[in-house]
Amino acid sequence: MNNIGVIGGNGYTICSGSNDETIRIWDIETTEQLNVFKGHDNNVNSVKYGSNELLNIILSGSSDRSVRLWDIRSGQQIQVFNGHKNVVHCVEYSPFVIKNNIGNSSVICSGSWDNTIRFWDIRSNKNELYMIKGDEIEDHGIMCFKFIVLKKKDRTKNVKYDLNLCYCSNNGPIRIWG
């Protein structure tokens, strides 16, 4: 079973993560495989293309408990982020609000069956920046998450947007962190 990433790159490709421990880039029009990335030691559960300054980067999460960055042009692994104690089920580039605009940052996040969402700085030698721990009794692992942007209320001064993290747990509850 493949987990398909979002369309990225030049707009004519798609990347997939697979139980064969690889990430593949496919041409949408011809259905031909363009590249294969190898390095994970178990199923690749989540893949994401980068955007803007991270346009040539793929982010992946695996059952080998690692999060990795890949350079599309060279086909090489750039960085490995370790720290999860169980399967990494979802990965995402973390947006930030800077001067009332939503933009990219050098932060990535990963969600795991170890019941944590971890934030990593891709510039600072693989350092973990922050960890959100799910509810031990109700959650039983993080299955997926999404950043959602809500307009701020009128009474909030100088801030146009409110960036929140919404996650779904293995046991069912959906939670929003703001």
WOSULKA-V265774 format. One record per pair of residues at least 4 apart in sequence whose C-alpha atoms are under 6 Angstrom apart, sorted by sequence separation. I is the first residue (numbers start at 1). J is the second residue. If there is no record, write none. Layout:
I & J
I & J
//
This chain:
18 & 22
27 & 31
50 & 54
51 & 55
62 & 66
71 & 75
97 & 101
112 & 116
122 & 126
135 & 139
169 & 173
27 & 32
50 & 55
71 & 76
97 & 102
111 & 116
17 & 23
26 & 32
61 & 67
70 & 76
96 & 102
111 & 117
121 & 127
168 & 174
7 & 14
16 & 23
26 & 33
50 & 57
60 & 67
70 & 77
96 & 103
110 & 117
120 & 127
167 & 174
16 & 24
25 & 33
26 & 34
50 & 58
60 & 68
69 & 77
70 & 78
95 & 103
110 & 118
120 & 128
152 & 160
167 & 175
15 & 24
25 & 34
49 & 58
59 & 68
69 & 78
95 & 104
109 & 118
119 & 128
120 & 129
152 & 161
166 & 175
5 & 15
15 & 25
25 & 35
48 & 58
59 & 69
69 & 79
95 & 105
109 & 119
119 & 129
151 & 161
152 & 162
166 & 176
5 & 16
14 & 25
24 & 35
48 & 59
58 & 69
68 & 79
108 & 119
119 & 130
150 & 161
151 & 162
165 & 176
4 & 16
14 & 26
24 & 36
47 & 59
58 & 70
68 & 80
108 & 120
118 & 130
150 & 162
165 & 177
3 & 16
13 & 26
23 & 36
47 & 60
57 & 70
67 & 80
94 & 107
107 & 120
118 & 131
149 & 162
164 & 177
3 & 17
13 & 27
23 & 37
46 & 60
57 & 71
67 & 81
94 & 108
107 & 121
117 & 131
149 & 163
164 & 178
2 & 17
12 & 27
13 & 28
22 & 37
46 & 61
56 & 71
57 & 72
66 & 81
93 & 108
106 & 121
117 & 132
148 & 163
2 & 18
12 & 28
22 & 38
45 & 61
56 & 72
66 & 82
92 & 108
106 & 122
116 & 132
148 & 164
44 & 61
45 & 62
92 & 109
116 & 133
147 & 164
44 & 62
91 & 109
116 & 134
147 & 165
21 & 40
43 & 62
65 & 84
91 & 110
115 & 134
146 & 165
43 & 63
90 & 110
146 & 166
21 & 42
42 & 63
65 & 86
90 & 111
145 & 166
21 & 43
42 & 64
65 & 87
89 & 111
145 & 167
21 & 44
41 & 64
65 & 88
88 & 111
89 & 112
144 & 167
19 & 43
63 & 87
88 & 112
144 & 168
18 & 43
63 & 88
87 & 112
143 & 168
18 & 44
62 & 88
87 & 113
115 & 141
143 & 169
17 & 44
61 & 88
86 & 113
114 & 141
115 & 142
142 & 169
143 & 170
86 & 114
113 & 141
141 & 169
142 & 170
85 & 114
113 & 142
141 & 170
61 & 91
112 & 142
139 & 169
140 & 170
111 & 142
139 & 170
140 & 171
139 & 171
8 & 49
5 & 47
5 & 48
45 & 89
46 & 90
81 & 126
89 & 143
90 & 144
100 & 160
//
